[in-house]
Amino acid sequence: MAQASDEAAAYDPASGPPKAFAQCSICHSAEPGKNMIGPSLAGIYGEKAGDVEGFNFSPAMMKSGLVWDDETLDAYIENPRKVVPGTRMSYAGMKNPEMRQQIIEYIKSL
């Protein structure tokens, strides 16, 4: 387990996306305005969930009332359907907390 913690501590968002983001990039772009199967993740940190221009969100996401901060991103990445029942996101979730933290740090840098 120390290795995963060391990798999380050593991650620098300036070096580009972490390896853990590869799972996210299948459906999400890091480029502003480039929506894919999922919305662009650029600029979402600190913003209201379900509010990316040009993306058709599920009613559940639009009504969630979430704001994307460390806590909500961590919970959502771990288990999207638990945090937003009815979300269209089919991803089952990431159980590794260090990998989730790397993704969050990267999203914050976008």
C-alpha positions in Angstrom: 0.0 0.0 0.0 2.9 2.4 0.6 3.7 2.3 -3.1 0.2 3.6 -4.0 0.5 6.4 -1.4 4.0 7.3 -2.7 2.6 7.5 -6.2 -0.3 9.7 -5.1 2.1 12.0 -3.1 4.5 12.2 -6.1 1.8 13.1 -8.7 2.0 16.7 -10.1 -0.9 17.9 -12.2 1.6 20.0 -14.3 3.0 16.7 -15.6 -0.3 15.9 -17.4 -3.0 13.5 -16.6 -2.3 10.7 -14.1 -2.5 7.1 -15.3 -5.8 6.8 -13.4 -7.3 9.3 -15.7 -7.1 6.9 -18.6 -10.4 5.4 -17.5 -12.0 8.8 -17.4 -10.7 9.9 -20.8 -12.6 7.1 -22.6 -15.7 9.2 -22.1 -14.5 12.6 -20.9 -12.3 15.2 -22.5 -10.0 17.6 -20.6 -10.4 20.2 -23.4 -12.8 23.1 -22.8 -15.9 22.7 -24.8 -15.1 19.2 -26.1 -17.9 17.0 -24.9 -17.8 13.3 -25.7 -20.0 10.5 -24.4 -19.6 12.5 -21.1 -19.1 16.2 -20.7 -15.8 18.0 -20.8 -14.2 18.0 -17.3 -12.3 21.3 -18.0 -13.4 24.0 -15.6 -15.9 21.9 -13.6 -14.1 22.2 -10.3 -16.1 24.5 -8.1 -19.1 24.5 -10.5 -22.6 23.2 -10.2 -23.0 19.6 -11.4 -25.0 19.2 -14.6 -24.1 22.6 -16.0 -21.6 22.1 -18.8 -22.6 24.0 -21.9 -23.7 21.8 -24.8 -24.0 18.6 -22.9 -27.4 16.8 -22.3 -27.3 15.7 -18.7 -29.7 13.3 -17.0 -32.5 14.9 -15.1 -31.0 13.3 -12.0 -27.6 15.1 -12.5 -29.3 18.4 -13.2 -31.4 18.1 -10.0 -28.6 16.8 -7.8 -27.6 20.1 -6.3 -24.0 19.1 -6.2 -21.0 21.4 -6.5 -17.8 19.7 -7.7 -15.3 20.1 -4.9 -12.9 17.6 -3.4 -15.5 15.8 -1.3 -18.2 15.5 -4.0 -15.8 14.5 -6.7 -14.2 11.8 -4.4 -17.6 10.4 -3.5 -18.8 10.5 -7.1 -15.7 8.9 -8.6 -15.9 6.2 -6.0 -19.6 5.3 -6.7 -21.4 7.5 -9.2 -24.8 5.8 -8.9 -24.8 6.0 -5.1 -24.1 9.7 -5.2 -26.5 10.5 -8.0 -29.1 7.8 -8.4 -30.4 7.9 -12.0 -27.2 9.2 -13.5 -26.5 8.1 -17.0 -22.8 7.5 -16.2 -22.3 3.8 -16.5 -18.9 3.8 -14.8 -18.9 1.5 -11.8 -16.5 3.6 -9.8 -12.9 3.7 -8.6 -12.3 2.1 -5.2 -8.6 3.2 -4.8 -8.5 6.5 -2.8 -5.0 7.5 -4.0 -6.1 7.2 -7.6 -9.2 9.2 -7.0 -7.2 11.9 -5.4 -4.9 12.1 -8.4 -7.9 12.4 -10.7 -9.3 15.2 -8.5 -6.0 17.1 -8.5 -5.9 16.8 -12.2 -9.5 18.0 -12.6 -8.7 21.0 -10.4 -5.8 21.9 -12.7 -8.0 21.9 -15.9 
